[in-house]
């Protein structure tokens, strides 16, 4: 899919990458393999969790890497996703992280690797003012000096809410916020991936992982099909086409068996 996108003139320039995780809510045995605790949603606190890296370009969101998350080891999952992305020959100029990815280990890794990032962060320290733009070093409890993280702290207010960001870029506040807003499209991609996700009540973790990966592949095919085309094919049409193709592929076997 990446090769086909490149043939169409996409993914050739340095791109903006959005990293996030997605919770596929689960309503069965909370002790089943692969199930993790999650924020309550639709009547459940359990989910199968997947971390993804999606590239943002021309209003499109293409999922380049996926990995299951069985724990909250943020740094390991980000490293793994980036390795997968770089193996595809894609050049990344900036990575966007939501507040769930805030950790001193990850920020130190990003600073050391020289990769530009913007991270929305939670703030529990002293009250901040709108318009702050300064260097900041964490004071995490039980960590020595070399284990702390230093970053540029930027604040701005939107609809009465103070937003706090960590970054190693030189972006001014407006550009930083405008750029970070591109990350929000990843939520749309999760919704579309869900349309391709096969329904099952199975507790077999490998099957759950397989279904999610297949849903991502189908979603990416849908993005590829619609890229730079005036007439877009809806996700529902593509899903029905796949079902029909599967049925037609089975007919010779059924006739032979009959």
Backbone as JSON, one array per atom type, in Angstrom:
{
  "sequence": "XXXXXXXXXXXXXXXXXXXXXXXXXXXXXXXXXXXXXXXXXXXXXXXXXXXXXXXXXXXXXXXXXXXXXXXXXXXXXXXXXXXXXXXXXXXXXXXXXXXXXXXXXXXXXXXXXXXXXXXXXXXXXXXXXXXXXXXXXXXXXXXXXXXXXXXXXXXXXXXXXXXXXXXXXXXXXXXXXXXXXXXXXXXXXXXXXXXXXXXXXXXXXXXXXXXXXXXXXXXXXXXXXXXXXXXXXXXXXXXXXXXXXXXXXXXXXXXXXX",
  "N": [[0.83, -1.2, 0.0], [1.94, 1.22, 0.8], [3.91, 1.5, -1.18], [2.27, 1.79, -3.44], [0.99, 4.17, -2.81], [3.15, 5.9, -2.93], [3.67, 5.81, -5.66], [1.57, 7.29, -6.51], [2.36, 9.75, -5.87], [2.46, 10.41, -3.19], [3.69, 10.44, 0.24], [6.34, 10.95, -0.23], [7.66, 13.22, 0.65], [9.04, 14.62, 3.75], [7.07, 13.78, 6.56], [4.23, 14.37, 8.79], [3.65, 12.66, 11.74], [1.3, 10.94, 13.69], [0.97, 9.61, 16.85], [-0.78, 7.33, 18.82], [-3.03, 5.58, 21.08], [-5.56, 3.04, 20.82], [-8.57, 1.94, 22.23], [-10.32, -0.96, 22.07], [-13.31, -1.75, 23.13], [-14.26, -4.2, 25.57], [-16.45, -6.77, 26.74], [-16.52, -9.08, 28.14], [-14.98, -11.65, 30.09], [-12.93, -10.15, 32.43], [-10.42, -11.1, 33.0], [-9.42, -12.31, 30.79], [-7.01, -13.23, 28.27], [-4.92, -10.63, 27.11], [-6.63, -8.55, 27.69], [-7.01, -5.31, 29.03], [-7.19, -2.82, 31.64], [-9.27, 0.04, 31.26], [-10.36, 3.44, 30.6], [-13.7, 4.1, 31.53], [-16.17, 3.29, 29.19], [-18.99, 3.17, 27.21], [-20.23, 1.43, 29.01], [-18.23, -0.32, 29.96], [-15.1, -1.22, 31.5], [-12.99, -2.49, 30.43], [-10.69, -3.47, 27.85], [-9.29, -4.28, 24.6], [-6.19, -3.16, 23.67], [-4.51, -1.1, 21.32], [-1.62, 0.33, 19.95], [-0.93, 2.88, 17.61], [0.6, 4.29, 14.67], [0.1, 6.93, 12.65], [0.19, 8.51, 9.49], [-0.1, 11.85, 8.42], [-1.44, 13.54, 5.73], [-2.42, 15.66, 3.1], [-5.06, 15.79, 4.06], [-5.58, 13.13, 4.52], [-5.4, 10.09, 6.45], [-3.21, 7.67, 7.0], [-2.58, 4.55, 8.29], [0.41, 3.46, 9.44], [1.75, 1.75, 11.16], [1.15, -0.71, 13.67], [0.75, -1.94, 16.97], [0.06, -4.3, 19.52], [-0.94, -3.41, 22.85], [-0.08, -4.41, 25.92], [0.65, -3.42, 28.27], [1.62, -0.39, 30.04], [4.03, 0.57, 29.02], [5.22, 3.08, 27.71], [7.47, 4.16, 26.28], [8.69, 1.89, 25.05], [6.71, 1.04, 23.24], [6.48, 3.25, 21.53], [9.06, 3.34, 20.41], [9.04, 0.9, 19.03], [6.95, 1.31, 17.15], [8.04, 3.44, 15.67], [10.31, 2.21, 14.57], [9.06, 0.39, 12.84], [7.82, 2.19, 11.08], [10.03, 3.56, 9.96], [11.25, 1.46, 8.62], [9.64, 1.25, 6.43], [10.55, 3.13, 4.76], [9.75, 5.73, 5.03], [10.02, 9.2, 5.62], [10.09, 11.09, 8.53], [9.11, 14.18, 9.8], [8.0, 15.35, 12.0], [6.43, 14.5, 15.09], [3.35, 13.89, 16.66], [1.93, 13.8, 19.85], [-0.57, 12.74, 22.14], [-1.83, 13.64, 25.44], [-1.71, 11.34, 27.0], [0.71, 10.18, 26.5], [2.68, 11.44, 27.87], [5.75, 11.36, 29.39], [8.81, 11.33, 31.2], [10.86, 9.68, 30.31], [10.2, 9.19, 27.6], [10.29, 11.78, 26.52], [13.0, 12.44, 26.92], [14.13, 10.53, 25.24], [13.15, 11.37, 22.73], [14.33, 13.89, 22.56], [17.05, 13.18, 22.54], [17.17, 11.68, 20.2], [16.8, 13.5, 18.27], [14.45, 13.95, 16.93], [11.73, 15.9, 15.96], [8.98, 16.98, 17.96], [5.63, 17.42, 19.21], [3.84, 17.57, 22.12], [0.92, 17.18, 23.86], [0.39, 17.89, 27.2], [-0.47, 16.77, 30.54], [-1.02, 18.87, 33.4], [0.03, 19.36, 36.64], [1.34, 20.98, 38.33], [2.44, 24.16, 39.63], [0.14, 26.86, 39.06], [-0.23, 27.91, 35.68], [0.25, 30.55, 33.26], [-1.51, 31.96, 30.47], [0.13, 32.02, 27.35], [2.74, 31.35, 27.97], [6.11, 30.57, 27.19], [8.75, 28.93, 27.39], [11.78, 27.36, 28.57], [11.69, 24.3, 30.36], [12.29, 22.12, 33.08], [11.61, 18.94, 34.32], [10.54, 17.9, 37.61], [10.3, 15.37, 38.68], [9.2, 13.14, 41.17], [11.33, 11.09, 43.13], [13.27, 10.75, 41.18], [16.53, 11.17, 39.91], [18.66, 13.94, 38.93], [19.72, 13.52, 36.26], [17.78, 11.91, 35.22], [15.61, 13.42, 34.76], [13.57, 15.43, 32.5], [13.99, 17.85, 29.95], [12.35, 20.45, 28.28], [10.73, 22.65, 25.88], [8.22, 24.58, 27.17], [4.96, 25.4, 26.38], [2.1, 27.41, 26.5], [-1.36, 27.97, 25.83], [-4.62, 29.35, 25.36], [-7.78, 27.98, 24.72], [-11.1, 28.3, 23.96], [-11.62, 28.99, 26.61], [-10.16, 27.12, 28.01], [-7.06, 26.11, 29.34], [-4.32, 25.06, 27.51], [-1.52, 22.95, 27.58], [1.7, 22.39, 26.34], [4.48, 20.31, 25.46], [7.52, 20.58, 23.75], [10.16, 20.31, 21.28], [10.51, 21.95, 19.23], [10.79, 25.06, 17.35], [8.49, 26.38, 17.04], [6.08, 29.01, 17.1], [3.34, 29.94, 19.29], [0.76, 29.97, 17.93], [1.26, 28.62, 15.51], [2.12, 26.2, 16.51], [-0.17, 25.22, 17.81], [-1.93, 25.11, 15.62], [-0.68, 23.19, 14.07], [-0.74, 20.97, 15.8], [-3.43, 20.43, 15.89], [-3.9, 18.85, 13.7], [-3.57, 16.29, 14.57], [-5.96, 15.45, 15.58], [-7.41, 14.2, 13.63], [-6.82, 11.53, 13.79], [-8.6, 10.26, 15.42], [-10.81, 10.07, 13.82], [-9.87, 8.2, 11.97], [-9.76, 5.92, 13.6], [-12.44, 5.47, 14.03], [-13.25, 4.81, 11.46], [-11.7, 2.53, 10.99], [-12.95, 0.87, 12.78], [-15.29, 0.33, 11.41], [-14.52, -1.57, 9.6], [-13.83, -3.64, 11.19], [-14.09, -6.97, 12.13], [-16.78, -8.59, 13.79], [-16.85, -10.33, 16.85], [-17.17, -12.72, 19.52], [-15.19, -14.09, 20.61], [-12.66, -15.16, 22.92], [-10.09, -15.6, 22.26], [-7.0, -14.34, 22.08], [-5.12, -14.0, 20.0], [-6.74, -14.13, 17.77], [-8.29, -11.84, 18.08], [-6.3, -9.88, 17.77], [-5.5, -10.42, 15.13], [-7.89, -9.78, 13.75], [-8.03, -7.02, 14.21], [-5.71, -6.08, 12.95], [-6.29, -6.84, 10.29], [-8.48, -5.19, 9.86], [-7.22, -2.7, 9.86], [-5.66, -2.95, 7.55], [-7.68, -3.13, 5.57], [-8.85, -0.63, 5.93], [-6.69, 1.02, 5.17], [-6.52, 0.28, 2.48], [-8.89, 1.35, 1.61], [-8.34, 4.09, 1.95], [-6.27, 4.31, 0.08], [-7.67, 3.68, -2.28], [-9.37, 5.89, -2.51], [-7.69, 8.02, -2.74], [-6.9, 11.11, -4.07], [-9.07, 11.04, -5.85], [-12.01, 12.09, -7.42], [-14.52, 10.93, -7.18], [-15.46, 9.3, -4.46], [-15.28, 6.13, -2.87], [-17.42, 4.75, -0.53], [-16.87, 3.54, 2.84], [-18.64, 1.52, 3.53], [-19.42, 0.48, 1.06], [-17.01, -0.61, 0.13], [-16.62, -2.54, 2.09], [-18.8, -4.28, 1.64], [-18.12, -5.11, -0.91], [-15.78, -6.57, -0.41], [-16.88, -8.67, 1.09], [-18.56, -9.84, -0.85], [-16.63, -10.65, -2.71], [-15.31, -12.61, -1.23], [-17.36, -14.51, -0.95], [-17.79, -15.21, -3.63], [-15.32, -16.34, -4.18], [-15.48, -18.63, -2.73], [-17.43, -20.15, -3.97], [-16.64, -22.03, -6.12], [-15.44, -24.07, -4.6], [-17.59, -24.86, -3.01], [-19.34, -25.82, -4.96], [-17.87, -27.94, -5.94], [-17.77, -29.52, -3.71], [-20.43, -30.07, -3.45]],
  "CA": [[0.0, 0.0, 0.0], [2.86, 2.37, 0.84], [4.52, 1.62, -2.51], [1.26, 2.31, -4.36], [0.79, 5.57, -2.46], [4.31, 6.64, -3.45], [3.48, 5.92, -7.1], [0.58, 8.34, -6.71], [2.95, 11.02, -5.48], [2.33, 10.65, -1.75], [4.67, 9.87, 1.17], [7.71, 11.19, -0.7], [8.24, 14.31, 1.44], [8.98, 14.4, 5.2], [5.66, 13.82, 6.94], [3.82, 14.5, 10.18], [3.19, 11.38, 12.26], [0.51, 11.0, 14.92], [1.04, 8.36, 17.62], [-1.83, 7.28, 19.83], [-3.52, 4.22, 21.27], [-7.0, 2.87, 20.64], [-9.17, 0.91, 23.07], [-11.47, -1.68, 21.53], [-13.95, -2.13, 24.38], [-14.5, -5.63, 25.74], [-17.52, -6.91, 27.71], [-16.51, -10.43, 28.69], [-14.16, -11.95, 31.26], [-11.84, -9.16, 32.54], [-9.15, -11.79, 33.16], [-9.07, -12.96, 29.53], [-5.71, -12.83, 27.74], [-4.87, -9.43, 26.28], [-7.55, -7.51, 28.15], [-6.41, -4.35, 29.96], [-8.11, -1.85, 32.22], [-9.39, 1.24, 30.44], [-11.35, 4.42, 31.05], [-15.03, 3.57, 31.29], [-16.78, 3.72, 27.94], [-20.09, 2.3, 26.76], [-20.56, 0.43, 30.03], [-17.15, -1.27, 30.23], [-13.78, -0.72, 31.9], [-12.0, -3.41, 29.88], [-10.51, -3.28, 26.41], [-8.07, -4.69, 23.89], [-5.56, -1.87, 23.36], [-3.55, -1.11, 20.23], [-0.94, 1.59, 19.66], [-0.81, 3.06, 16.17], [1.3, 5.46, 14.12], [-0.59, 7.3, 11.42], [0.78, 9.64, 8.79], [-1.1, 12.84, 8.05], [-1.07, 14.23, 4.5], [-3.52, 16.01, 2.19], [-6.34, 15.46, 4.66], [-5.69, 11.68, 4.65], [-4.72, 9.45, 7.58], [-2.83, 6.31, 6.64], [-1.97, 3.88, 9.44], [1.65, 2.83, 8.98], [2.24, 0.74, 12.09], [0.25, -1.08, 14.77], [1.28, -2.93, 17.9], [-0.8, -4.49, 20.69], [-0.42, -2.87, 24.11], [-0.48, -5.2, 27.08], [1.06, -2.67, 29.46], [1.75, 1.06, 29.79], [5.42, 0.92, 28.74], [5.06, 4.03, 26.61], [8.68, 4.31, 25.48], [8.9, 0.7, 24.22], [5.75, 1.01, 22.14], [6.81, 4.31, 20.58], [10.25, 2.89, 19.69], [8.65, -0.16, 18.1], [6.19, 1.91, 16.07], [8.95, 4.22, 14.82], [11.12, 1.26, 13.81], [8.23, -0.12, 11.75], [7.62, 3.27, 10.12], [11.28, 3.83, 9.24], [11.5, 0.33, 7.73], [8.85, 1.46, 5.23], [11.21, 4.14, 3.94], [9.05, 7.01, 5.17], [10.75, 10.2, 6.38], [9.21, 11.78, 9.49], [9.64, 15.49, 10.21], [7.38, 15.78, 13.26], [5.54, 13.51, 15.7], [2.36, 14.48, 17.56], [1.51, 12.9, 20.92], [-1.59, 13.22, 23.06], [-1.37, 13.76, 26.82], [-1.47, 10.02, 27.57], [2.09, 9.76, 26.22], [3.63, 12.25, 28.61], [6.67, 10.67, 30.3], [10.16, 11.88, 31.1], [11.67, 8.77, 29.49], [9.91, 9.41, 26.18], [10.79, 13.1, 26.12], [14.46, 12.35, 26.82], [14.43, 9.76, 24.03], [12.87, 12.21, 21.58], [15.36, 14.93, 22.51], [18.32, 12.56, 22.17], [17.11, 11.17, 18.83], [16.74, 14.64, 17.34], [13.17, 13.96, 16.23], [10.86, 16.98, 16.42], [7.71, 16.49, 18.5], [4.73, 18.28, 19.99], [3.12, 16.68, 23.03], [-0.04, 17.78, 24.78], [0.73, 17.28, 28.48], [-1.26, 17.14, 31.73], [-0.25, 19.76, 34.27], [-0.39, 19.3, 38.04], [2.24, 21.83, 39.11], [1.95, 25.5, 39.94], [-0.7, 27.41, 37.99], [0.46, 28.53, 34.55], [-0.45, 31.63, 32.6], [-1.61, 31.88, 29.02], [1.2, 32.67, 26.61], [4.08, 30.97, 28.42], [6.95, 29.99, 26.14], [10.03, 28.9, 28.1], [12.34, 26.04, 28.84], [11.22, 23.75, 31.64], [12.86, 20.83, 33.47], [10.72, 18.26, 35.25], [11.02, 17.64, 38.98], [9.59, 14.14, 39.01], [9.55, 12.58, 42.47], [12.16, 9.87, 43.16], [14.17, 10.68, 40.04], [17.7, 12.03, 40.05], [18.73, 14.99, 37.92], [19.93, 13.05, 34.89], [16.59, 11.19, 34.78], [14.58, 14.4, 34.46], [13.46, 15.8, 31.09], [13.93, 19.28, 29.68], [11.64, 20.74, 27.03], [10.11, 23.97, 25.81], [6.84, 24.54, 27.64], [4.16, 26.41, 25.7], [0.7, 27.4, 26.92], [-2.31, 28.82, 25.12], [-5.99, 29.14, 25.82], [-8.77, 27.75, 23.68], [-12.46, 28.17, 24.5], [-11.58, 29.1, 28.06], [-9.37, 26.04, 28.59], [-5.62, 26.27, 29.17], [-3.64, 23.91, 26.92], [-0.09, 22.95, 27.89], [2.41, 21.54, 25.4], [5.93, 20.13, 25.53], [8.02, 20.48, 22.38], [11.56, 20.67, 21.02], [10.49, 22.76, 18.02], [10.86, 26.51, 17.55], [7.19, 26.91, 16.63], [5.36, 29.93, 17.96], [2.13, 29.32, 19.86], [-0.31, 29.75, 16.95], [1.66, 27.57, 14.57], [2.16, 24.95, 17.26], [-1.55, 24.76, 18.0], [-2.48, 24.78, 14.3], [-0.07, 21.91, 13.66], [-1.21, 19.88, 16.67], [-4.82, 20.12, 15.57], [-3.92, 17.8, 12.68], [-3.61, 14.99, 15.24], [-7.33, 15.06, 15.89], [-7.93, 13.33, 12.58], [-6.56, 10.12, 14.07], [-9.83, 9.72, 16.0], [-11.65, 9.71, 12.67], [-9.36, 6.95, 11.4], [-10.17, 4.81, 14.48], [-13.86, 5.21, 13.77], [-13.36, 4.13, 10.17], [-11.15, 1.18, 11.18], [-14.0, 0.11, 13.46], [-16.29, -0.11, 10.43], [-14.0, -2.76, 8.93], [-13.46, -4.64, 12.2], [-15.0, -8.12, 12.22], [-17.39, -8.77, 15.1], [-16.63, -11.66, 17.43], [-17.24, -12.84, 20.98], [-14.1, -14.99, 20.98], [-11.67, -14.68, 23.9], [-8.77, -15.96, 21.75], [-6.33, -13.05, 21.89], [-4.5, -13.95, 18.68], [-7.8, -13.85, 16.8], [-8.63, -10.43, 18.25], [-5.21, -9.1, 17.17], [-5.6, -10.63, 13.69], [-9.02, -9.02, 13.23], [-7.73, -5.58, 14.22], [-4.73, -5.83, 11.89], [-6.99, -6.92, 9.01], [-9.3, -3.98, 9.74], [-6.31, -1.62, 9.48], [-5.3, -3.16, 6.14], [-8.83, -2.75, 4.76], [-8.97, 0.83, 6.03], [-5.64, 1.6, 4.33], [-6.92, 0.07, 1.09], [-9.94, 2.34, 1.35], [-7.65, 5.38, 1.77], [-5.57, 4.22, -1.21], [-8.66, 3.73, -3.37], [-9.98, 7.22, -2.61], [-6.68, 9.07, -2.8], [-6.91, 11.99, -5.25], [-10.16, 10.72, -6.76], [-13.18, 12.93, -7.18], [-15.61, 10.07, -6.74], [-14.98, 8.45, -3.37], [-16.01, 4.92, -2.51], [-17.66, 4.75, 0.91], [-16.36, 2.37, 3.55], [-19.66, 0.47, 3.47], [-19.36, -0.15, -0.27], [-15.81, -1.45, 0.09], [-16.83, -3.69, 2.98], [-19.69, -5.21, 0.95], [-17.36, -5.65, -2.04], [-14.91, -7.61, 0.14], [-17.73, -9.81, 1.44], [-18.98, -10.48, -2.09], [-15.45, -11.31, -3.28], [-15.08, -13.83, -0.46], [-18.4, -15.48, -1.3], [-17.53, -15.71, -4.99], [-14.13, -17.2, -4.17], [-15.83, -19.92, -2.11], [-18.42, -20.88, -4.76], [-16.12, -23.24, -6.78], [-15.24, -25.13, -3.6], [-18.89, -25.35, -2.6], [-19.88, -26.62, -6.04], [-17.11, -29.19, -6.0], [-18.17, -30.32, -2.56], [-21.82, -30.51, -3.68]],
  "C": [[0.87, 1.26, 0.0], [3.5, 2.59, -0.53], [3.53, 2.21, -3.52], [0.99, 3.78, -4.08], [1.93, 6.42, -2.99], [4.19, 6.82, -4.96], [2.49, 7.03, -7.45], [1.09, 9.71, -6.28], [2.85, 11.36, -4.02], [3.5, 10.02, -0.99], [6.11, 10.08, 0.73], [8.42, 12.27, 0.12], [8.22, 13.94, 2.93], [7.57, 14.67, 5.71], [5.45, 14.0, 8.45], [3.19, 13.19, 10.61], [2.41, 11.61, 13.55], [0.54, 9.64, 15.6], [-0.02, 8.41, 18.71], [-2.18, 5.82, 20.09], [-5.04, 4.21, 21.19], [-7.48, 1.72, 21.51], [-10.39, 0.33, 22.37], [-12.17, -2.32, 22.72], [-14.36, -3.6, 24.38], [-15.49, -5.81, 26.89], [-17.58, -8.3, 28.32], [-15.68, -10.53, 29.96], [-13.0, -10.96, 31.36], [-10.47, -9.8, 32.7], [-8.7, -12.51, 31.88], [-7.73, -12.42, 29.02], [-5.82, -11.58, 26.88], [-5.76, -8.3, 26.73], [-6.87, -6.62, 29.18], [-7.49, -3.44, 30.52], [-8.11, -0.58, 31.39], [-10.39, 2.2, 31.06], [-12.74, 3.93, 30.65], [-15.65, 4.16, 30.03], [-17.83, 2.7, 27.53], [-20.35, 1.15, 27.73], [-19.48, -0.58, 30.35], [-15.88, -0.54, 30.64], [-12.66, -1.59, 31.35], [-11.9, -3.22, 28.36], [-9.3, -4.05, 25.9], [-7.46, -3.39, 23.38], [-4.5, -2.04, 22.28], [-2.95, 0.27, 20.06], [-0.73, 1.68, 18.16], [0.02, 4.3, 15.84], [0.67, 5.75, 12.77], [0.06, 8.53, 10.8], [-0.34, 10.56, 8.31], [-0.64, 13.58, 6.79], [-2.31, 14.47, 3.66], [-4.89, 15.64, 2.75], [-6.57, 13.96, 4.84], [-4.94, 11.19, 5.88], [-4.47, 8.0, 7.22], [-2.11, 5.69, 7.83], [-0.77, 3.07, 8.98], [2.13, 1.71, 9.89], [1.23, 0.53, 13.21], [0.97, -2.06, 15.68], [0.32, -3.08, 19.07], [-0.13, -3.9, 21.94], [-0.98, -3.7, 25.27], [-0.08, -4.51, 28.38], [1.2, -1.2, 29.08], [3.2, 1.47, 29.56], [5.45, 1.79, 27.49], [6.29, 4.05, 25.7], [8.88, 3.11, 24.55], [7.97, 0.71, 23.03], [6.06, 2.07, 21.09], [8.03, 3.9, 19.75], [9.88, 1.84, 18.64], [7.88, 0.4, 16.91], [7.1, 2.67, 15.11], [9.85, 3.3, 13.99], [10.34, 0.73, 12.62], [8.04, 0.94, 10.66], [8.88, 3.51, 9.29], [11.63, 2.7, 8.28], [10.72, 0.46, 6.41], [9.47, 2.52, 4.31], [10.53, 5.49, 3.97], [9.89, 7.95, 6.04], [9.79, 11.0, 7.25], [9.86, 13.09, 9.9], [9.11, 15.94, 11.56], [6.45, 14.7, 13.77], [4.64, 14.22, 16.7], [1.9, 13.43, 18.57], [0.4, 13.54, 21.74], [-1.07, 13.14, 24.49], [-1.09, 12.42, 27.49], [-0.04, 9.54, 27.39], [3.12, 10.57, 26.99], [4.44, 11.39, 29.58], [8.06, 11.25, 30.12], [11.05, 11.0, 30.23], [11.46, 9.02, 28.0], [10.45, 10.75, 25.72], [12.31, 13.09, 26.0], [14.86, 11.6, 25.56], [14.23, 10.61, 22.79], [13.93, 13.3, 21.44], [16.7, 14.35, 22.03], [18.33, 12.1, 20.71], [17.07, 12.29, 17.8], [15.46, 14.72, 16.53], [12.29, 15.07, 16.81], [9.53, 16.4, 16.9], [6.93, 17.63, 19.13], [3.88, 17.34, 20.82], [2.19, 17.49, 23.93], [0.17, 17.11, 26.15], [-0.26, 17.67, 29.58], [-0.41, 18.02, 32.63], [-0.83, 19.73, 35.68], [0.5, 20.15, 38.94], [1.6, 23.16, 39.45], [1.14, 26.04, 38.77], [0.13, 28.13, 36.92], [-0.41, 29.64, 33.95], [-0.52, 31.37, 31.1], [-0.44, 32.62, 28.38], [2.6, 32.36, 27.11], [4.82, 30.28, 27.28], [8.37, 30.0, 26.68], [10.51, 27.48, 28.26], [11.94, 25.59, 30.24], [11.89, 22.39, 31.86], [11.97, 20.2, 34.53], [11.37, 18.08, 36.62], [10.32, 16.39, 39.5], [10.1, 13.54, 40.31], [10.33, 11.27, 42.3], [13.02, 9.69, 41.91], [15.33, 11.64, 40.25], [17.76, 13.0, 38.87], [18.85, 14.5, 36.5], [18.73, 12.28, 34.34], [15.43, 12.14, 34.49], [14.59, 14.74, 32.97], [13.33, 17.31, 30.95], [13.27, 19.51, 28.32], [11.14, 22.17, 27.05], [8.65, 23.83, 26.18], [6.08, 25.71, 27.01], [2.71, 26.29, 26.17], [-0.12, 28.34, 26.03], [-3.71, 28.47, 25.59], [-6.93, 29.0, 24.64], [-10.12, 27.49, 24.32], [-12.45, 28.13, 26.02], [-10.75, 28.04, 28.76], [-7.89, 26.25, 28.3], [-5.01, 24.98, 28.64], [-2.15, 24.05, 27.16], [0.6, 21.95, 26.98], [3.89, 21.46, 25.77], [6.42, 19.95, 24.1], [9.52, 20.77, 22.33], [11.65, 21.45, 19.71], [10.64, 24.24, 18.37], [9.55, 27.18, 17.17], [6.67, 27.94, 17.63], [4.01, 29.33, 18.32], [1.06, 29.01, 18.81], [0.03, 28.63, 15.99], [1.67, 26.22, 15.27], [0.76, 24.38, 17.42], [-2.18, 24.33, 16.68], [-1.95, 23.44, 13.82], [-0.62, 20.76, 14.49], [-2.64, 19.49, 16.36], [-4.94, 19.03, 14.5], [-4.01, 16.42, 13.31], [-5.03, 14.51, 15.47], [-7.93, 14.15, 14.84], [-7.73, 11.86, 12.86], [-7.79, 9.47, 14.7], [-10.79, 9.31, 14.9], [-11.19, 8.39, 12.07], [-9.74, 5.76, 12.27], [-11.63, 4.46, 14.24], [-14.04, 4.44, 12.47], [-12.79, 2.71, 10.24], [-12.2, 0.29, 11.83], [-15.07, -0.39, 12.5], [-15.84, -1.38, 9.71], [-13.69, -3.9, 9.91], [-14.52, -5.74, 12.29], [-15.51, -8.26, 13.65], [-17.17, -10.2, 15.59], [-16.81, -11.59, 18.94], [-16.11, -13.73, 21.49], [-13.17, -14.33, 22.0], [-10.25, -15.05, 23.47], [-8.05, -14.67, 21.35], [-5.72, -12.92, 20.49], [-5.52, -13.63, 17.59], [-8.19, -12.38, 16.87], [-7.58, -9.53, 17.58], [-5.29, -9.2, 15.65], [-6.72, -9.78, 13.1], [-8.72, -7.52, 13.19], [-6.73, -5.24, 13.11], [-5.39, -5.88, 10.51], [-7.86, -5.69, 8.78], [-8.45, -2.79, 9.32], [-5.93, -1.73, 8.01], [-6.45, -2.73, 5.23], [-9.04, -1.24, 4.78], [-7.93, 1.51, 5.13], [-5.94, 1.42, 2.84], [-8.0, 1.07, 0.68], [-9.34, 3.73, 1.12], [-6.94, 5.41, 0.43], [-6.54, 4.37, -2.37], [-9.2, 5.15, -3.58], [-8.97, 8.35, -2.8], [-6.7, 9.79, -4.14], [-7.94, 11.58, -6.29], [-11.37, 11.58, -6.4], [-14.34, 12.12, -6.63], [-15.09, 9.09, -5.7], [-15.89, 7.24, -3.17], [-16.2, 4.93, -1.0], [-17.12, 3.48, 1.54], [-17.34, 1.21, 3.48], [-19.62, -0.27, 2.14], [-18.16, -1.08, -0.36], [-15.99, -2.7, 0.94], [-17.73, -4.73, 2.3], [-18.98, -5.86, -0.24], [-16.44, -6.78, -1.57], [-15.71, -8.85, 0.48], [-18.14, -10.58, 0.18], [-17.82, -11.24, -2.73], [-15.16, -12.62, -2.56], [-16.09, -14.91, -0.82], [-18.13, -16.08, -2.67], [-16.32, -16.63, -5.03], [-14.43, -18.57, -3.57], [-16.74, -20.77, -3.0], [-17.84, -22.11, -5.46], [-15.92, -24.4, -5.8], [-16.57, -25.72, -3.16], [-19.51, -26.24, -3.68], [-19.17, -27.96, -6.15], [-17.53, -30.12, -4.86], [-19.59, -30.85, -2.72], [-21.86, -31.64, -4.64]]
}
